[in-house]
Every structure is written in structure tokens, then in C-alpha cells.
């Protein structure tokens, strides 16, 4: 497999050397470097492609995603915001920025960007799933449950969506529903946190006894 990737990179390098102003070839080379874990080379190739086509929002989004993978969140946010200057209706750019702010625990900014992404592309499951987490952190629990339910309805076999909905139900004191979705997350091979599972089991048992 590695040899196949190396062969592709070599072929694309030759193509770019022969046609250095071919933005499509440079973009393909950037992606090939990325897939081969040659991340710094990928960055340079994306930057070259952007010089050739400064109005491509897709190049900015891709470079931003690469920066996120490299742990360079601020640069990733910057590139995605530049993408939005070119194409304000890029749901992917909004969602990428939201995910970065989530990792930085800047909850309100994360929520704002996820909501913008979903206003454009309401079927975007990762954005609904992440928004569930963010709204729990903001203590907007009714909306968190609604976001989690939407994620699960769109992707019923997505374990993380069930896990996050379980968290929203837990903090909404709906422990039996939390248990149901946590069990479903486990069935889907999502690595449920054992401490959280124990808390859900305890609260659900007490709630069931009280009914």
C-alpha cells in the first residue's frame, strides 16, 4: 500500500514539475502528500495551489483541516475563515471552525458556528453531534437533547451520537433514556466511559424504583 502511495506521489511530482501552474495537479499533489503523512510537504503544496487560485474556498478548507490535524488550531481557524470570506455558505468551513472552538472549550463560539453550518446543511450529522456536547456545556439542555435526537435520527448507527444524547439526557435528569442510548452506543462499539456508565446505571435504577 505504501509503495502505491509513493508511486502516486512520484507521478504527481513529475506532473507538477512539467506543469507548475496547473492548480489541479498541485492540489492533487497536496492531497497525496497528506495521505502519505508528508504533512509539511502537503502544507507547502496547498499554499502553492492557493497562490495559483486565491479564490478557491475548497483549498482553504482543506488547508485548514490539515492544520487542525497538525494541532495548529489558530491557523486552521484562520484558513477556514478565509474560505468563508470567499464562500460564506460553506457548511464545512463553519463546522470546522466550530470543532476547533469545541476543542478549545470556547463553547458559545462553537455553538454559533455549528448552528451556522446546520442552517446551510441540516443533514450534517457531525455538527449535530458536536452541537449536543456544546449545548450541554452551555446548560441549554432542552436544545442539547433536541440536537442529539436529530443526530440519532439522521445516523441511527453512529455510536458517538447516541453517547452524546445519553449525556444530554443525563444532565436533563432523564436517566432511563440516558441508559437506553448509552447501551445503544455500546452495542455500536463506541467506547463508553465506565465512570459515566456507572453513574447512569445508578441514577436510572433509582428513577425506575421511584416510578
C-alpha positions, 0 to 999 in steps of 0.5 A, spaced: 500 500 500 505 504 501 509 503 495 502 505 491 502 511 495 509 513 493 508 511 486 502 516 486 506 521 489 512 520 484 507 521 478 504 527 481 511 530 482 513 529 475 506 532 473 507 538 477 514 539 475 512 539 467 506 543 469 507 548 475 501 552 474 496 547 473 492 548 480 489 541 479 495 537 479 498 541 485 492 540 489 492 533 487 499 533 489 497 536 496 492 531 497 497 525 496 502 528 500 497 528 506 495 521 505 502 519 505 503 523 512 508 528 508 504 533 512 509 539 511 510 537 504 502 537 503 502 544 507 507 547 502 503 544 496 496 547 498 499 554 499 502 553 492 495 551 489 492 557 493 497 562 490 495 559 483 487 560 485 486 565 491 479 564 490 478 557 491 474 556 498 475 548 497 483 549 498 482 553 504 478 548 507 482 543 506 488 547 508 485 548 514 483 541 516 490 539 515 492 544 520 487 542 525 490 535 524 497 538 525 494 541 532 495 548 529 488 550 531 489 558 530 491 557 523 486 552 521 481 557 524 484 562 520 484 558 513 477 556 514 475 563 515 478 565 509 474 560 505 468 563 508 470 570 506 470 567 499 464 562 500 460 564 506 455 558 505 460 553 506 457 548 511 464 545 512 468 551 513 463 553 519 463 546 522 470 546 522 471 552 525 466 550 530 470 543 532 476 547 533 472 552 538 469 545 541 476 543 542 478 549 545 472 549 550 470 556 547 463 553 547 458 559 545 463 560 539 462 553 537 455 553 538 454 559 533 458 556 528 455 549 528 448 552 528 451 556 522 453 550 518 446 546 520 442 552 517 446 551 510 446 543 511 441 540 516 443 533 514 450 534 517 450 529 522 457 531 525 455 538 527 449 535 530 453 531 534 458 536 536 452 541 537 449 536 543 456 536 547 456 544 546 449 545 548 450 541 554 456 545 556 452 551 555 446 548 560 441 549 554 439 542 555 432 542 552 436 544 545 442 539 547 437 533 547 433 536 541 440 536 537 442 529 539 435 526 537 436 529 530 443 526 530 440 519 532 435 520 527 439 522 521 445 516 523 441 511 527 448 507 527 453 512 529 455 510 536 458 517 538 451 520 537 447 516 541 453 517 547 452 524 546 444 524 547 445 519 553 449 525 556 444 530 554 439 526 557 443 525 563 444 532 565 436 533 563 435 528 569 432 523 564 436 517 566 432 511 563 433 514 556 440 516 558 441 508 559 437 506 553 442 510 548 448 509 552 447 501 551 445 503 544 452 506 543 455 500 546 452 495 542 455 500 536 462 499 539 463 506 541 467 506 547 463 508 553 466 511 559 465 506 565 465 512 570 459 515 566 456 508 565 456 507 572 453 513 574 447 512 569 446 505 571 445 508 578 441 514 577 436 510 572 435 504 577 433 509 582 428 513 577 425 506 575 424 504 583 421 511 584 416 510 578 
